[in-house]
Amino acid sequence: MAMSIGPSNQEEPAAIAAINTTPLVDVMLVLLIIFLITIRVITNTVNVNLPKAVNIPTQTKPENITIAVDKNGTIYWNNKPTDRKELLELVKQAAVVKPQPEVHIRADRDTRFEAVGRVMYAIQRGGIVKVGFLTEPDRALATGR
């Protein structure tokens, strides 16, 4: 096939104003097929039966122990102020009781994490197994505001 360069006797063809969309459609179809194949791989998970979550209120039993930490870091054992050394001794005494009581930690919102960490460390060293945190539900989230 030859190509003519230079002046010719024939009139030059006019520019074609239509856009050829065939390559665009081909690329889009390939991307769609790739997407359909990979989405199946992404959503393929192990089939397990998940437990149904129900928010049940904490049942306070007389044998449960409540440890409170105020914003200044003061520790309270069942509403009685105590220090860290005495807390460890109280936890050790409670750990040998059968059945072992649950410990509920109530901490002020403005309490330093360090104070709560010390309480948790004392509970761990004392041998208590069941520990939980008491919180209040956020009223703004519950009402949808």
C-alpha positions in Angstrom: 0.0 0.0 0.0 1.5 3.3 -1.0 1.1 6.7 0.4 1.2 9.9 -1.5 3.0 12.8 0.0 2.8 16.2 -1.5 0.3 18.0 -3.7 -2.2 15.9 -5.4 -4.9 16.5 -7.9 -7.5 15.0 -5.7 -9.3 17.1 -3.1 -8.4 16.2 0.5 -11.1 14.2 2.3 -13.0 16.2 4.9 -12.4 15.4 8.6 -14.8 12.9 10.1 -16.8 14.4 12.9 -18.1 11.1 14.4 -16.2 9.5 17.3 -15.5 5.8 17.0 -16.8 4.3 20.2 -16.0 0.7 19.5 -12.7 0.7 21.4 -14.3 2.4 24.3 -17.1 -0.2 24.4 -14.6 -3.1 24.2 -12.5 -1.7 27.1 -15.7 -1.2 29.2 -16.9 -4.7 28.6 -13.5 -6.2 29.6 -13.5 -4.1 32.8 -17.1 -5.2 33.5 -16.1 -8.9 33.1 -13.1 -8.4 35.4 -15.2 -6.7 38.0 -17.9 -9.5 37.9 -15.2 -12.2 38.3 -13.4 -10.4 41.2 -16.5 -9.5 43.2 -17.3 -13.1 43.6 -13.9 -13.8 45.1 -14.1 -10.8 47.4 -17.5 -11.7 48.9 -16.7 -15.4 49.3 -16.4 -15.9 53.1 -16.5 -18.9 55.4 -20.1 -19.8 56.3 -20.6 -19.5 60.0 -23.6 -19.1 62.2 -23.1 -15.8 64.1 -24.7 -15.5 67.5 -27.6 -13.0 67.9 -26.6 -10.1 70.0 -29.0 -8.9 72.7 -28.2 -6.0 75.0 -29.2 -7.2 78.4 -28.8 -5.0 81.5 -26.2 -6.0 84.0 -27.7 -8.0 86.8 -26.2 -6.7 90.0 -25.8 -9.5 92.6 -24.9 -8.9 96.2 -21.6 -10.7 95.7 -20.5 -8.5 92.8 -17.8 -6.0 93.6 -17.9 -2.5 92.3 -14.7 -0.6 92.0 -15.1 3.1 91.1 -12.4 5.5 90.0 -13.2 9.2 90.2 -11.7 11.9 88.0 -8.9 12.5 90.5 -7.8 8.9 90.4 -9.2 8.0 93.9 -10.2 4.3 94.1 -13.4 3.1 95.8 -14.1 -0.5 96.8 -17.9 -0.8 97.1 -18.2 2.9 97.7 -15.4 3.0 100.4 -12.2 4.9 99.5 -9.1 2.7 99.4 -5.5 3.0 98.2 -3.7 0.7 95.6 -2.0 -1.5 98.2 -5.2 -2.1 100.1 -7.0 -2.7 96.8 -4.6 -5.5 95.9 -5.3 -7.2 99.3 -9.0 -6.9 98.9 -8.9 -8.4 95.5 -6.8 -11.3 96.7 -9.3 -11.9 99.5 -12.2 -11.8 97.0 -10.5 -14.1 94.5 -10.5 -17.1 96.9 -14.3 -16.9 97.5 -16.3 -19.7 95.8 -17.9 -18.8 93.4 -15.6 -16.0 92.5 -17.4 -12.7 92.3 -17.5 -10.4 89.3 -15.7 -7.1 89.4 -17.4 -4.1 87.8 -15.3 -1.1 87.2 -16.9 2.3 87.1 -14.6 5.1 85.9 -15.4 8.8 85.5 -15.3 10.1 82.0 -12.4 12.5 82.9 -10.3 9.8 84.7 -6.8 9.3 83.3 -6.4 5.9 81.6 -3.4 5.3 83.9 -5.6 5.2 87.0 -8.0 2.6 85.4 -5.0 0.6 84.2 -3.6 0.4 87.7 -6.9 -0.9 88.9 -7.1 -3.5 86.2 -3.5 -4.5 87.0 -4.3 -5.0 90.6 -7.4 -7.1 89.7 -5.2 -9.2 87.4 -2.5 -9.7 90.0 -5.2 -10.5 92.7 -6.6 -13.4 90.6 -10.1 -12.2 89.7 -11.2 -13.6 86.3 -14.5 -11.8 85.6 -14.1 -8.1 85.0 -16.5 -5.7 83.3 -16.9 -2.0 82.7 -20.1 -0.2 83.6 -21.1 2.6 81.3 -24.2 4.7 80.6 -25.8 4.7 77.2 -25.4 7.8 75.2 -28.9 9.4 75.2 -28.2 11.4 72.1 -27.4 8.3 70.1 -30.4 6.4 71.5 -32.9 9.2 70.5 -31.2 9.7 67.1 -30.3 13.4 67.6 
